[in-house]
Amino acid sequence: MARVGEASSTDKSARTTAQIEADISRTRTQLAATLDELAVRVHPTTISAQVKAKAVAAVEEKAGRAYVAASGLVEQARAQFVDEKGQPRKERIVPAALVGVGLVLLVASARKRRKG
């Protein structure tokens, strides 16, 4: 049994010059690959692409949420003018249509006054 501080036959001091050179070469290759990867990560093009991808994802998420909310509102509005069988509710459609026509006439008359 080897004592502390003594070299054994499997210790690194027993390696050959070729083994040491191979280790150095392997370490250089690994270091070069690591440096290349770091260079790509900090390159302005890479950073801007990552920022752009995050922004696009955030916008798409917000748009998806807005679409779901708008769909819910449309469905609620539709439910006000259509009964459970899908038939139009004339008692609600006619007053809403009259209000719409009144607004159009009001806007048209306001424009006519400005021009004239």
For each residue, the residues with C-beta under 8 A, 3 or more apart:
1:
2: 6 7 8
3: 6
4:
5:
6: 2 3
7: 2 11 13 14
8: 2 11 14
9: 14
10: 14
11: 7 8 14
12: 15
13: 7
14: 7 8 9 10 11
15: 12 19 20 23
16: 19 20
17: 20 21
18: 21 22
19: 15 16 22 23
20: 15 16 17 23 24
21: 17 18 24 25
22: 18 19 25 26
23: 15 19 20 26 27
24: 20 21 27 28
25: 21 22 28 29
26: 22 23 29 30
27: 23 24 30 31
28: 24 25 31 32
29: 25 26 32 33
30: 26 27 33 34
31: 27 28 34 35
32: 28 29 35 36
33: 29 30 36 37
34: 30 31 37 38
35: 31 32 38 39
36: 32 33 39 40
37: 33 34 40 41
38: 34 35 41 42
39: 35 36 42 43
40: 36 37 43 46
41: 37 38 46
42: 38 39 46 47
43: 39 40 46 47
44: 47 48
45: 48 49
46: 40 41 42 43 49 50
47: 42 43 44 50 51
48: 44 45 51 52
49: 45 46 52 53
50: 46 47 53 54
51: 47 48 54 55
52: 48 49 55 56
53: 49 50 56 57
54: 50 51 57 58
55: 51 52 58 59
56: 52 53 59 60
57: 53 54 60 61
58: 54 55 61 62
59: 55 56 62 63
60: 56 57 63 64
61: 57 58 64 65
62: 58 59 65 66
63: 59 60 66 67
64: 60 61 67 68
65: 61 62 68 69
66: 62 63 69 70
67: 63 64 70 71
68: 64 65 71 72
69: 65 66 72 73
70: 66 67 73 74
71: 67 68 74 75
72: 68 69 75 76
73: 69 70 76 77
74: 70 71 77 78
75: 71 72 78 79
76: 72 73 79 80
77: 73 74 80 81
78: 74 75 81 82
79: 75 76 82
80: 76 77 89 92
81: 77 78 88 89 92 93 96
82: 78 79 86 87 88 89
83: 86 87 88 89
84:
85:
86: 82 83
87: 82 83
88: 81 82 83 93
89: 80 81 82 83 92 93
90: 93 94
91: 94 95
92: 80 81 89 95 96
93: 81 88 89 90 96 97
94: 90 91 97 98
95: 91 92 98 99
96: 81 92 93 99 100
97: 93 94 100 101
98: 94 95 101 102
99: 95 96 102 103
100: 96 97 103 104
101: 97 98 104 105
102: 98 99 105 106
103: 99 100 106 107
104: 100 101 107 108
105: 101 102 108 109
106: 102 103 109 110
107: 103 104 110 111
108: 104 105 111 112
109: 105 106 112 113
110: 106 107 113 114
111: 107 108 114 115
112: 108 109 115 116
113: 109 110 116
114: 110 111
115: 111 112
116: 112 113
